[in-house]
Amino acid sequence: MTNHPHDALFKASLTPEAARSLCRAVLPPEVAQAFEGAEITRAPGEFVEEALRDRSSDVLYRAVLGEQETLIYVLFEHQSTVDRLMAFRVLRYMVRIWSQWLDDQEGRPEKLPPILPIVVYHGERTWNAPQAFEDLVELPAPLAGAKHLVPSFRFVLDDLTQFSDAELRARQAPTFAAVTWIFFRHAYDPDRGVGVWRDCADLIGELANDLPEQSGPLLQLVRYSLLRDLGTSDELREELRRVGGPKAEEVAVTAGEQLMERGREQGRLEGGQRLLLSILARLGGVTPEVEARVQGATEVDLENWAQRALSANTIEDVFKA
């Protein structure tokens, strides 16, 4: 499960057809053209989970060009500060993808499939970090002749902050993806609010006119907007009623109710964490490792551990199976 509203919306909107439109927008035309007739599919879920287990917002696609498998790795960055070592992070992920790919093959292939790394970014500032890995390696003057020994590659950057809404629309992406990219572009703009919805009324109307098939995407957009202050619940209900009638308005109501329930669940979880930590403190010092385990526990785990802690002599006794 993704841990950030940006991640959830990004992953839901980047369908294979959206990935094709992304390639069309950011890759050189002769490279993007190769994918026009190719089938693009998401890599198997277990492969992505193993290779990218700490990157819940990343998506890996595969395409077969002729008889050659090609991997398209899309890494999504939504942080407000630019990562100066992004090229190094991308290299690490690419190596992990290749390692997993090799483990999945019968025999030992002599060559690896190409990986096209794309970083989609939106934040409070323009991206200004190196896109080429070799720019991260500083060679002292005596080693200037060894530059050819430094790994050489670069990732493709899609900085959404550098495009207008019209330019994002012109990518000919599926409607859900187009709205998502526009919402991301304005996510750090406190003055836009529900105005983003009004500017996208025609696109959102397309989704609303295809209910119930598009209820999932509309729910994602409403949840994201409520979490990012792109309109209040009442404003979003009004906008959806205007472009899609009562059925579309109900999507906003459902999203609001789901967020309220999630908030109640989170409140219960945090209360259980605080209670357990206070009980554990009486048994000795609570280490960062113990605290991290409590913070990552389920509500059921917390209840079981709290019951066990009432009669335990040490913190270790609480976590014994």
N, C-alpha and C positions, 0 to 999 in steps of 0.2 A: 504494500500500500504506500502511496506517495505521501510525503509529510508536509507538503506545501500546496496551497491552492493553485499556484502557477503550474506546478508539476502535473497535477491531476488534469487540468484543462489541456495542457500541451499534449500529454500522452493520449488523451481521448480524441483530440482533433487531428493528430498526425496519422491518418489512415494511409494505406499504400498509395492511393491516388493523390493525397496531399503531399506525400513524399515525392511523387513524380513532379508535381508542380514546384516543389521546393528545389529539386534538382534543376528544373528548367530555369528557375529564377537566379540561382547562385553559381551554377557550374558553367564553364565555357560552352558556347552553343554546340560545338562539335561533340563534346562529351555528353551533354544533356540529351542530344538527339539520339544517342545510343539507347536510352531508356524508354523512348517513346513507344516502341513496339514490344518491349520486354515486359514480362509479368513480374511485378514487384510484390513480394510477400514478406510479412514479418518473420524474422527468424524464430524458431521454436522457443516457447516461453522458458523451458528449462535451460536452454543455451544462454539466453539473455540473462537469466537469474544468476547462473554460475559465473559468466564472464563479466557481468556488470553489477554484481550484487550490492555494491555501495553507491550505485547511480540509478536511483529509482525513476529519474525523469528521462533517461536515455532510451532510445529506440534503435534497434538494429534490424535492417532489412536485407533481404537477399534478392538478387536478380540473376537470371541466366542469360548471358549474351552469347548467342551461338551455343557452344558447349562449355563456355567458361563461366564459372560462378563468380559473382561480384558482390561484395558486402558494402552496404551503405550505412555508416554509423552516424547517427544524428545525436549530438550532445547538446542539451538545453541548459543555458545559463541565465538565471534571472536575478543574480545577486546585484546589490547596489554598488559594490566595489569591483573593479576589474581584476581578474586573477592574472598577475604578471607571468606565472608559470603555466598558463593554460596549455601551451604546446607540449610541455613535459607531461601533464596529466593526460592529454590526448594520446601521446605515445605509449604511456603505461596501459591505457585501455585497449589500444590497438594490439599490443603484444599479448594481452590477456585474451582478446578475441581470437587471435591466431592460434594461441596455445590450446584453447578449447576446441577450435576447428580441427586441429591436428589430432586431438584425442578422440574426436568423433569419426575419423577416417579409418577405413580398413587399410592396413599396410602403412607405408610411410611415403607420402607424396614428396616429390622432388621440388615442387614449387608451391607457393602460397597464393591464395586468391587476393586480388586487390581489395583494399578498404578505402573508401572515399569518406574522410572525416569532415563533417559539417557542424559547426558550432552556431546555434541560434541563440542570440543574446538580446535581452532588453534590460535596461537598468536606468539608474538616475543620471548616468554620465555616458558619454560616447566611449566606445571601446578604443583603448590606446596601447594595448599590450602586443608583444610580438606574435605574429601568426606562424613564423618560421622557427623550427626548433633550433637550427644552427645559430640564431640570434640570441639564444639563451646561454650559449657556451662561450666563455671568454678565454681566448687563447693568448697567453703571454707572447711577447714579440719573438722570443727564440723559437716558438712553436708555430709561427705563422705558416710554415710550409706543411703543417699537418692538418690543415683545414679539411682536406678531403677525407680524413679519418673520422670526422664528426658526423653523426647521422644527419641526413638532410631531407627534410620534408616540411610541409606546411599544411595547415588546415584551412578550410574555406569558412569564412566568417559571414554570418547573416545578422548584421546589427540592425534590428528592427527600429531603433531610434533614428536611423538615418533615412527612413522612407516616409513619404506622405501616405495618408489613407488611400488616396487615389492610386498610388504606385502599388500598394499592397493588394488592392482590389484587382489591379491589372495582371496579377500573377495567374489568373485563371485557375485558382485553387477551388476545391469544393467549398461550398458556402460556410460550413462550420469552421473550416480552417481559416478562411478569409476573415471571418468575424473575430476569431481567436487572435490572429496576428494584430488586428487593429486594436482589440482590447489590450493586448500586451503593450502596444506602442504607447498607450495612454495610462498604463497602470500606475505610474509614478507621477502623474499630473493631477494634483489635488483640485484643480479648478474645472476639470472636465465633468465629473459626476455622471449623471444620467444623460448628459449631452452626447456621450459616446453611443448610447443606445439609439438616440434619435437620429444620429448621423448614419447608423447602420440599419435604419428601420426597414429598408427594402430587403436587405439580406436576412434579417431576423424574420421578416414576413414570409420569406421563402421557407424557412424552417417551420414556422408556425402553421403554414398551409399544408405541411406534410405530416401532421400529427395523425396517429400516435407514433409513427416511425421515428420522428425527430424529437421525441420527448426527452430522450437521454441527452443529446447535445444542448437542448434548451435548458434542462436542469443544470448542466455543468456551467453554462453561461450565467445563469441567475445566481448560483452559489458563488461563483467567482466574483461577480459584481457586488454581491452583498459583503463578501469578505474584503474586497478592495475598495469599498465605498464608491462604486460606480453606480450610484443610485440607491435610494431607500427601498424597502419592501413595497411600500405603497406606490412609489414612482415606477418600479418595475412592473407591478401589476397593471398599472395604467397603460404603460407602453405595450405590454403584451396583449392587453384587451384591445388596444387601438389597432394593432397590426394583425391580430389573429382571433379576436373574439373571446368568449368565455372559456373555451377549452385551453387556449394559450394562457389566459390569465391564471387558470388553475395550476399551471406549471410553476408560476411564481409562488403561489400559496404553498404548494408541496415543498418547494425548495426551502422556503422560510421555515416551515414546520420541521423539516429534516435537520436544518442547522440548529434550531432550538433544542431538538432532542439530542443532537450531538453535543451541544453545550452542557446539557444536563448530565449526559454520560461522562463527559470530561470532568465535570465538577465532582461527580461521585468517585471517579478514579483518582483525582488529585487528593480528595479527602482521605481515601484509603491509603494512599502513599504517605501522607503526613502522619496519619495515625500509626502506621507500621513503623515508620522511622522513629517516632517518639518512643514506642515500646522497645525497639532495638537499642536505642540510646541507653536504656537502663541496664542492658546486658553488657555494655562495653562500648568502646569507640566505634562509630560507624565509619568505615573506610569508604573512599570514593568508589571502590569496586562494588561494595554492598549497596551504596546509594544508587549507582547506575543500574544494578539488577532490580532494585525496587522500582525505579523510574520506568523500566521497560517491561514491567510485569502486567499481566492481565488482571481484571477485577477478581476473577476466581482465585488466581495465585495469591493475591493480596489477602483475601479472606482466609485462605488456608494457612498462610504464614502467620497472620495475626493470631489465629487460634493456637497455633503451635508455639508462638512466642510467649504466650501467657504462662506456659509451664516449662519453658526451656531454661537451661542454665547458662548457655552460651549462644552467641549469634550463629555459630556454625550449626548448632542443633536445629535452628529454625529452618535451614535450607536443606537439611538431610532428606533424601527421598523416602 
